[in-house]
Amino acid sequence: MPKAYFEPEYLNALVEVFHEAKRILERRGITHPVAVDAVARRILSLAQEGVPPWQILGEVLPPMTPEAAGLPEVASTNDIVVSGPAPDTER
């Protein structure tokens, strides 16, 4: 039988999972009580199945891609441009 993560030493971590899940849902515009309740039930279910608190959030609310979050695309290379005279390499 898997270990359920409801012991006192894990409760604070589980509370943090609930708070972070709520913050993520609000950032995504999901505030309906039914949706929030469904996420809370899934968190409790995973904790009961033995999934540690530090892994639950990634399973319940997978991270958003930058594009899905509405962030602009970034260049694939990060070129550093230094203006001014070229350094003297001959000595």
N, C-alpha and C positions, 0 to 999 in steps of 0.2 A: 504494500500500500504506500503511495507517495506521501511525503511529508506535507502537511497543510501548513501554510504560513500565517497562522493566526496566533502564534505564541507572542508573549509580551515584547520580546526583543525585536520582533518584526513588525509590530503594529504601527510604530511611527513611520517606518518605510512605506507601509501600505497606505497610510493616511496621505503621505506625500504623493503617492501614485494617483490617488483620487483627486487631489488638488491640481496636480499637473495635467491630468486628463481633462479636468473641467476648464483649465486655462487654454489648452489646445483646442477644445471644442469651441470655446468662445471666440478664439482667433479665427477659426474656420467658419464662424457664423452659425454654429449649431447650438441653439439654446433651448430647444423644445424639451420639456421635462421628460417626455417619453424616450427621446434619444439619449439624454443624459442618464436616465435610469437604466437603459439597455447597456450602456458602457459600464456603469457601476456594477451591474449584475455580472457582466463578463469578467470584470476585474476580480470580483469575489469568487467566481467559478474557477478562474485560473489559479488563484491563491489556494483554493481548496484542492485543486488537482496537483499541487506541489510545484507550481512555477514560482520561482523566487520573485519578490517585489521588483528587483532591479531589471527583470526581463519582461514583466507584465506589460508595461506601457508600450514597448515596441511591438508586442503582439496585438494589443487592443487597438492602438492608433499608430499604424506604421508612419515613419517620417514622410513628410511631403517632399516631393521633388522641388527644386528651385522654380521650375517652370510652373508647377501646379500652385505654388505659393505666390505667383505673380512677380517673381524677381526677374530682372533683365538678364539676358544671356551675357556671359562674360567671355572674353577672349580665351582661347585655349593656351596661349603662351603669355607669360608675364615678362615682357621686355623692359629692361631698365635702360633709360636713356639718360646719359650724363652729358650736359652741355659744357662747352668750354674747350680749351686746347687739349689735344691728345697728350696723354702722359708720355714722358721721355723714358723709353725703355732701354736705350743704349747707355752704357756706363763704362 
